[in-house]
Amino acid sequence: MSHFDNGRRIGRRASFVLLVCANVLMMATASAPSPIYPLYRERWGFSVTMLTVIFAGYVAGPLGALLTVGSLSDHLEERPHLGPTGPASRAPRADPVLNPHNQPISTNFLGKDSSMRAITVRDRDAGVSGLTLTDMPYPHAAENDAIVRVYAAGFTPGELDWPGTWSDRAGRDRTPSIPGHELSGVVVELGYGTTGLTVGQRVFGLTDWTRNGSLAEYTAVEARNLAPLAADIDHTVAAALPISGLTAWQGLFDHAHLTTGQTVLIHGAAGGVGSIAVQLAREVGARVIGTGRADDRDVALGLGAQTFLDLDADDLQHVGEVDVVFDVIGGDILERSTELVRPGGTLVTIAMPPTVRPKDGRAIFFVVEPDRARLTDLAQRLRTGRLNPIVGAVRPLSETASAFARHRRTPGKTIIQVADEQGMPTSF
C-alpha cells in the first residue's frame, strides 16, 4: 500500500475515533442518574456535546489532511513524472516497464512533449515515395485505449489508397498519418476505464482504420482490438497473424460457411491471407485448390493444397465447379472465378466489390473486423502447431517504403521490426 493510501486511512480512522467519543459523551450526559449534574445535563449537556463534535471535526479534519498532503508529497518525490493525461491509476510513464527478459522497454517517453519515431504520409498523390521516417508526438491514451510499445508491425500494400489512411471517421483530414494496422508488442499505458489488459502485458492485434497505426514506436489502440500473446510466440510471427488470420477465418467460415467435404478455390494461396486460408480450410476437412505464380507452387502444396494452378500459364476453367471461391486479387481473376461457383455456392472477395455474381450463388465483399476471441483462438492454434503464418521478410522501420513497393514479391507476409526482443529500437 502506498504512503498516499496510508495517509487517507489514518485520517479516516482518527475522525471515526473522535466522533465515537463525542457520541459516547452525549449519551452519558443524557442518561447520568446522579443529581449532582442536573444543571449540566439540562442546560449545558447538549452544548458540550455539540462542541465536542465540532472539536472532533476540527482535529480530525486537519489531521487527515496533513497526513494526506504529507504522504502525497512523499509520493510525488518518489514518482516525479506522472502522466500528463488521465488519473493516477494509469501507469506513470517514468516507471520503466519490463519485458519478459526483465529489460526496460524504453525510457524515451518521459513527459508530454516527448516524441517517437514513426513512418508518416502527408501527400496522397506521392504514393509509396511519400512514406517518411520522422518524429511524431507520443500518442494519447483515450478512454478504453491501451498504449502499446510496438515490437513488430504488419501492413497492407494497398492501404495508401484507403480513405481511412487520410481522414478520420468524420471525413476530416488527419495527415500526417501513420499507416500500418497489425502489431505485436507490450502494453505500457492504459487509458481511463480500460479493462482486460495490464501494463507490461504482451499483446497483438489490430489498430483502428481511421487512427494512427502500427508503423511507429508507440501506438494507441482500443483495448478490445488486442489479445494476450504468450511469451513463447515471437513478435514478428504474431504481427503476421491479425489481418491475415481474421480475414481468412471470417471469409471462409463467417461468410462462405465452408464445411467438411466441400471444395474451395483460394487465390493467392502463398500470400499472407491465402496461406492461412489454405491451412484453415484443410483443417476443417475441405478440398483445397490454390492459385498463384509458378514460384508459389511448392509453398501452397506444402501448406495442404491438393491442387495448384499457375495463373500465368494454366487455364482457370480446368478447376471445374467449386463450393467456395476465396479471392484476394480482384479484377479479371475475380470476374472469371464467378463462373466456377456451383449452384448454392459462394464467392468471397476482399479485393473489390464484385461487378458480376455467380448465376445461382452468392457474391460477398467484406472488410475484416477485429475479434479478440478469435485472435486468442488463432494464437492457440499457432502455439500447438496447427497454424503457421508465413513471414516472408523482416525489415527495419527505415526500410518501410521499399517494403511497401508492389514490385517486391515474397511468399507470406512482410513484417516491419520496430524493436528487438529486448525492447530496444532496431536501426533506423
PALO-777986 format. One record per residue (C-alpha): residue number from 0; z, x, y. Coordinates in nm, 3 decimals. Each point is the difference from the previous one (the first is absolute). Example, Ala and Ser with C-alpha at 12.3 -4.5 7.8 and 13.67 -1.06 7.14 Angstrom:
REM residues 2
0, 0.780, 1.230, -0.450
1, -0.066, 0.137, 0.344
***
This chain:
REM residues 428
0, 0.000, 0.000, 0.000
1, -0.087, 0.134, 0.349
2, 0.245, 0.069, 0.286
3, -0.161, -0.290, 0.183
4, 0.090, -0.243, -0.278
5, 0.353, 0.144, -0.025
6, 0.056, -0.061, 0.370
7, -0.105, -0.359, -0.020
8, 0.212, -0.058, -0.310
9, 0.317, 0.148, 0.154
10, -0.051, -0.199, 0.321
11, -0.033, -0.324, -0.190
12, 0.308, 0.070, -0.211
13, 0.210, 0.086, 0.306
14, -0.102, -0.324, 0.171
15, 0.083, -0.199, -0.310
16, 0.346, 0.156, -0.045
17, 0.101, -0.057, 0.362
18, -0.121, -0.357, 0.002
19, 0.193, -0.073, -0.320
20, 0.314, 0.136, 0.163
21, -0.055, -0.229, 0.297
22, -0.032, -0.304, -0.225
23, 0.318, 0.093, -0.189
24, 0.187, 0.025, 0.330
25, -0.131, -0.340, 0.109
26, 0.118, -0.160, -0.325
27, 0.341, 0.164, 0.032
28, 0.060, -0.123, 0.355
29, -0.108, -0.352, -0.097
30, 0.226, -0.035, -0.305
31, 0.308, 0.218, 0.067
32, 0.315, -0.213, -0.070
33, 0.240, 0.205, 0.213
34, 0.128, -0.183, 0.315
35, 0.030, 0.331, 0.177
36, -0.371, -0.006, 0.102
37, -0.081, -0.363, 0.083
38, -0.106, 0.085, 0.352
39, -0.215, 0.279, -0.129
40, -0.161, -0.228, -0.258
41, -0.058, -0.293, 0.233
42, -0.098, 0.178, 0.321
43, -0.117, 0.346, -0.093
44, -0.096, -0.005, -0.371
45, -0.354, -0.118, 0.057
46, -0.055, 0.229, 0.295
47, 0.134, 0.302, -0.185
48, -0.218, -0.080, -0.298
49, -0.311, -0.027, 0.217
50, 0.087, 0.320, 0.180
51, 0.033, 0.169, -0.340
52, -0.341, -0.124, -0.105
53, -0.150, 0.124, 0.327
54, 0.178, 0.332, -0.042
55, -0.138, 0.031, -0.354
56, -0.351, -0.059, 0.130
57, 0.037, 0.256, 0.277
58, 0.136, 0.260, -0.242
59, -0.225, -0.064, -0.298
60, -0.319, -0.047, 0.201
61, 0.007, 0.338, 0.178
62, 0.130, 0.165, -0.316
63, -0.299, -0.123, -0.200
64, -0.236, 0.085, 0.285
65, 0.139, 0.353, 0.036
66, -0.022, 0.059, -0.370
67, -0.353, -0.137, -0.010
68, -0.122, 0.197, 0.301
69, 0.163, 0.314, -0.131
70, -0.157, -0.039, -0.339
71, -0.335, -0.081, 0.160
72, 0.020, 0.325, 0.195
73, 0.064, 0.185, -0.325
74, -0.291, -0.184, -0.158
75, -0.237, 0.093, 0.281
76, 0.113, 0.363, -0.012
77, -0.085, 0.010, -0.368
78, -0.339, -0.180, 0.041
79, -0.149, 0.086, 0.340
80, -0.351, -0.136, -0.072
81, 0.027, -0.369, -0.076
82, -0.338, -0.168, -0.039
83, -0.133, -0.143, 0.330
84, -0.095, -0.335, -0.149
85, 0.222, -0.228, -0.202
86, 0.364, -0.028, -0.099
87, 0.226, 0.266, -0.142
88, -0.071, -0.129, -0.350
89, -0.334, 0.181, 0.008
90, -0.022, 0.350, -0.128
91, 0.049, 0.244, 0.294
92, -0.304, 0.222, 0.035
93, 0.215, 0.308, 0.049
94, 0.131, -0.012, -0.353
95, -0.217, 0.198, -0.241
96, -0.114, -0.220, -0.287
97, -0.021, 0.175, -0.333
98, -0.272, -0.047, -0.255
99, 0.060, 0.019, -0.377
100, -0.018, 0.380, 0.023
101, 0.289, -0.001, 0.255
102, -0.223, 0.142, 0.274
103, -0.008, -0.144, 0.353
104, -0.300, -0.225, 0.047
105, -0.040, 0.079, 0.367
106, 0.196, 0.077, 0.312
107, -0.285, -0.034, 0.250
108, 0.065, -0.365, 0.079
109, 0.305, 0.027, 0.224
110, -0.001, -0.217, 0.307
111, -0.221, -0.284, 0.113
112, -0.248, 0.226, 0.179
113, -0.089, 0.199, -0.313
114, -0.350, 0.010, -0.141
115, -0.165, 0.043, -0.335
116, -0.338, 0.115, -0.131
117, -0.248, -0.270, -0.094
118, -0.370, -0.073, -0.046
119, -0.120, -0.235, 0.275
120, -0.318, -0.180, 0.103
121, -0.091, -0.110, 0.353
122, -0.375, -0.060, 0.006
123, -0.144, -0.253, -0.242
124, -0.354, 0.128, 0.046
125, 0.100, 0.357, -0.089
126, 0.059, -0.083, -0.366
127, 0.144, 0.273, -0.219
128, -0.057, 0.264, 0.269
129, 0.253, -0.187, 0.215
130, 0.288, 0.075, -0.238
131, 0.233, 0.239, 0.181
132, 0.325, 0.171, -0.095
133, 0.233, -0.050, 0.295
134, 0.358, -0.065, 0.111
135, 0.124, -0.359, -0.007
136, 0.340, -0.152, 0.082
137, 0.250, -0.040, -0.282
138, -0.036, -0.363, -0.119
139, 0.237, -0.280, 0.095
140, 0.179, -0.186, -0.281
141, -0.042, -0.370, 0.076
142, 0.199, -0.271, -0.175
143, -0.040, 0.017, -0.380
144, -0.184, 0.335, 0.031
145, 0.057, 0.329, -0.172
146, -0.099, 0.335, 0.147
147, -0.150, 0.211, -0.280
148, -0.041, 0.376, -0.001
149, -0.351, 0.019, -0.144
150, -0.054, 0.251, -0.279
151, -0.343, -0.118, -0.116
152, -0.246, -0.256, 0.139
153, -0.309, -0.181, -0.119
154, -0.285, -0.149, 0.198
155, -0.316, -0.208, -0.040
156, -0.317, 0.163, 0.142
157, -0.125, -0.329, 0.143
158, 0.317, -0.084, 0.192
159, -0.139, 0.143, 0.324
160, -0.221, -0.311, 0.002
161, 0.290, -0.242, -0.045
162, 0.107, -0.201, 0.308
163, 0.366, 0.069, -0.076
164, -0.053, 0.372, 0.054
165, -0.078, -0.067, 0.366
166, 0.199, -0.309, 0.100
167, 0.329, -0.172, -0.080
168, 0.048, -0.353, -0.136
169, -0.051, -0.147, 0.346
170, -0.334, 0.182, 0.040
171, 0.133, 0.249, 0.256
172, -0.123, 0.358, -0.001
173, 0.258, 0.228, -0.161
174, -0.169, 0.339, 0.019
175, 0.078, 0.277, -0.054
176, 0.071, -0.131, -0.347
177, 0.098, 0.174, -0.323
178, -0.211, -0.092, -0.306
179, 0.102, 0.011, -0.366
180, 0.179, -0.278, -0.188
181, 0.144, 0.156, -0.315
182, 0.304, 0.224, -0.006
183, 0.270, 0.159, -0.205
184, 0.308, 0.150, 0.160
185, 0.368, -0.035, 0.081
186, 0.182, -0.255, 0.219
187, 0.163, 0.170, 0.301
188, 0.096, -0.300, 0.214
189, 0.047, -0.375, -0.038
190, -0.064, -0.263, 0.266
191, 0.238, -0.282, 0.080
192, 0.031, -0.250, -0.285
193, -0.184, 0.217, -0.252
194, 0.120, -0.055, -0.356
195, -0.101, 0.118, -0.344
196, -0.041, 0.367, 0.097
197, 0.232, 0.288, 0.085
198, -0.035, 0.313, 0.210
199, -0.104, 0.292, -0.220
200, -0.174, -0.222, -0.255
201, -0.342, 0.096, -0.140
202, -0.255, -0.277, 0.056
203, -0.371, -0.073, -0.009
204, -0.214, -0.287, 0.119
205, -0.231, -0.145, 0.265
206, 0.006, 0.007, 0.379
207, -0.107, -0.297, 0.210
208, -0.373, -0.028, 0.074
209, 0.054, -0.045, 0.377
210, 0.272, 0.263, 0.055
211, -0.001, 0.378, 0.001
212, -0.051, 0.127, -0.351
213, 0.093, 0.276, -0.238
214, -0.199, 0.304, 0.120
215, 0.300, 0.128, 0.193
216, 0.329, 0.177, -0.059
217, 0.191, -0.327, 0.049
218, -0.099, -0.364, -0.001
219, 0.167, -0.338, 0.042
220, -0.054, -0.242, -0.289
221, 0.127, -0.347, -0.079
222, 0.259, 0.053, -0.271
223, -0.147, -0.277, -0.217
224, -0.321, 0.207, -0.031
225, 0.184, 0.292, -0.162
226, 0.120, 0.046, -0.356
227, 0.249, 0.253, -0.144
228, -0.153, 0.314, -0.146
229, 0.160, 0.184, -0.291
230, 0.081, 0.367, 0.047
231, -0.230, 0.104, -0.285
232, -0.317, -0.138, 0.168
233, -0.184, 0.244, 0.225
234, -0.062, -0.120, 0.356
235, -0.371, 0.082, -0.016
236, -0.041, -0.217, -0.310
237, 0.206, -0.284, 0.147
238, -0.211, -0.002, 0.318
239, -0.309, -0.066, -0.212
240, 0.146, -0.318, -0.146
241, 0.076, -0.267, 0.268
242, -0.342, -0.124, 0.114
243, -0.187, 0.095, -0.317
244, 0.263, -0.138, -0.236
245, 0.065, -0.324, 0.185
246, -0.372, -0.060, 0.061
247, -0.086, 0.051, -0.366
248, 0.282, -0.227, -0.119
249, -0.062, -0.278, 0.250
250, -0.377, 0.006, -0.056
251, 0.014, -0.006, -0.379
252, 0.294, -0.230, -0.063
253, 0.093, -0.197, 0.313
254, -0.359, -0.087, 0.096
255, -0.220, 0.043, -0.309
256, 0.270, -0.093, -0.256
257, -0.127, 0.257, -0.248
258, 0.141, -0.050, -0.351
259, -0.013, 0.160, -0.343
260, -0.342, 0.000, -0.164
261, -0.202, -0.049, 0.320
262, -0.261, 0.243, 0.130
263, 0.032, 0.154, 0.346
264, -0.254, 0.208, 0.193
265, 0.173, 0.244, 0.236
266, -0.210, 0.169, 0.266
267, 0.119, 0.342, 0.119
268, 0.196, 0.049, -0.320
269, 0.097, 0.359, 0.085
270, 0.115, -0.073, 0.355
271, 0.348, -0.069, 0.131
272, -0.004, -0.377, -0.061
273, -0.247, -0.003, -0.288
274, 0.185, 0.259, -0.207
275, 0.321, -0.204, 0.009
276, -0.189, -0.323, -0.066
277, -0.150, 0.154, -0.316
278, 0.345, 0.094, -0.129
279, 0.157, -0.337, 0.077
280, -0.289, -0.191, -0.157
281, 0.014, 0.207, -0.317
282, 0.376, -0.048, -0.025
283, -0.040, -0.378, 0.006
284, -0.256, 0.020, -0.280
285, -0.324, -0.060, 0.190
286, -0.335, 0.164, -0.072
287, -0.082, 0.231, 0.293
288, -0.343, 0.102, 0.130
289, 0.019, 0.262, 0.275
290, -0.261, 0.107, 0.251
291, -0.042, 0.289, 0.241
292, -0.194, 0.322, 0.042
293, -0.097, 0.225, -0.289
294, 0.288, 0.239, 0.074
295, 0.247, -0.288, -0.043
296, -0.091, -0.077, -0.361
297, 0.256, 0.221, -0.174
298, 0.281, -0.112, 0.231
299, -0.072, -0.371, -0.052
300, -0.032, 0.031, -0.376
301, 0.316, 0.211, -0.014
302, 0.193, -0.275, 0.179
303, -0.099, -0.258, -0.261
304, -0.338, -0.145, 0.096
305, -0.203, -0.077, -0.313
306, -0.334, 0.020, 0.181
307, -0.119, 0.181, 0.313
308, -0.307, -0.061, 0.216
309, -0.146, 0.249, 0.247
310, -0.086, -0.209, 0.307
311, -0.268, 0.252, 0.099
312, -0.181, 0.003, -0.334
313, 0.098, -0.295, -0.221
314, -0.113, -0.361, 0.033
315, 0.297, -0.220, 0.090
316, -0.160, -0.295, -0.183
317, 0.062, 0.176, -0.331
318, 0.367, -0.085, 0.033
319, -0.052, -0.363, -0.102
320, 0.236, -0.280, 0.093
321, 0.362, 0.078, 0.088
322, 0.307, -0.207, 0.077
323, 0.106, 0.202, 0.305
324, -0.173, 0.232, 0.244
325, 0.231, 0.220, 0.208
326, -0.196, 0.145, 0.293
327, 0.105, 0.271, 0.245
328, -0.350, 0.097, 0.122
329, -0.162, -0.307, 0.158
330, -0.359, -0.022, 0.121
331, -0.278, -0.021, -0.254
332, 0.232, 0.080, -0.291
333, 0.214, -0.301, 0.089
334, -0.297, -0.235, 0.025
335, -0.154, 0.111, -0.329
336, 0.336, -0.032, -0.175
337, 0.017, -0.375, 0.066
338, -0.273, -0.050, -0.261
339, 0.222, 0.158, -0.266
340, 0.288, -0.247, 0.026
341, -0.002, -0.253, -0.283
342, 0.080, -0.369, 0.068
343, 0.364, -0.040, 0.094
344, 0.032, 0.370, 0.082
345, 0.110, 0.171, 0.321
346, -0.141, 0.264, 0.233
347, 0.273, 0.173, 0.201
348, -0.081, 0.241, 0.283
349, 0.194, 0.198, 0.258
350, -0.311, 0.140, 0.170
351, -0.130, -0.297, 0.199
352, -0.014, -0.381, -0.011
353, -0.273, -0.084, -0.256
354, -0.316, -0.160, 0.133
355, -0.100, -0.134, -0.343
356, 0.207, -0.147, -0.280
357, -0.028, -0.023, -0.377
358, -0.191, -0.310, -0.106
359, 0.291, -0.158, -0.189
360, 0.287, 0.225, 0.100
361, 0.219, 0.111, 0.287
362, -0.039, 0.276, 0.261
363, 0.316, 0.127, 0.169
364, 0.047, 0.248, 0.282
365, 0.359, 0.107, 0.065
366, 0.212, 0.250, 0.189
367, 0.291, 0.158, -0.185
368, 0.349, -0.125, 0.086
369, 0.332, 0.188, -0.015
370, 0.215, -0.080, -0.303
371, 0.324, 0.194, -0.056
372, 0.062, -0.144, -0.347
373, -0.350, 0.093, -0.117
374, 0.030, 0.350, 0.146
375, 0.322, 0.044, -0.195
376, -0.177, -0.114, -0.317
377, -0.292, 0.238, 0.060
378, 0.239, 0.291, 0.056
379, 0.172, -0.077, -0.329
380, -0.336, -0.001, -0.178
381, -0.070, 0.338, 0.155
382, 0.335, 0.139, -0.123
383, -0.065, -0.117, -0.356
384, -0.353, 0.140, -0.009
385, -0.173, -0.340, -0.013
386, -0.166, 0.064, 0.337
387, -0.140, 0.322, 0.145
388, -0.137, -0.007, 0.355
389, -0.269, 0.261, 0.050
390, 0.074, 0.231, 0.293
391, -0.336, 0.146, 0.086
392, 0.099, 0.247, 0.271
393, 0.311, 0.087, 0.202
394, -0.061, 0.111, 0.359
395, 0.231, 0.098, 0.287
396, 0.030, -0.223, 0.307
397, -0.226, 0.229, 0.201
398, -0.292, -0.068, -0.237
399, 0.016, -0.378, 0.020
400, -0.329, -0.034, 0.191
401, -0.198, 0.185, -0.268
402, 0.177, -0.200, -0.271
403, -0.114, -0.322, 0.169
404, -0.365, 0.107, -0.001
405, -0.196, -0.234, -0.225
406, -0.222, 0.275, -0.141
407, 0.298, 0.156, -0.173
408, 0.019, -0.159, -0.345
409, 0.275, 0.086, -0.245
410, 0.126, -0.207, -0.294
411, 0.318, -0.191, 0.074
412, 0.192, -0.012, 0.327
413, 0.015, 0.267, 0.270
414, 0.358, 0.050, 0.117
415, 0.126, 0.157, 0.323
416, 0.313, 0.208, -0.055
417, 0.214, -0.019, 0.315
418, 0.309, 0.177, -0.136
419, 0.083, 0.190, -0.316
420, 0.264, -0.104, -0.255
421, 0.269, 0.174, 0.204
422, -0.089, -0.212, 0.302
423, -0.155, 0.283, 0.198
424, -0.327, -0.073, 0.188
425, -0.317, 0.133, -0.156
426, -0.212, 0.236, 0.205
427, -0.178, -0.167, 0.287
***
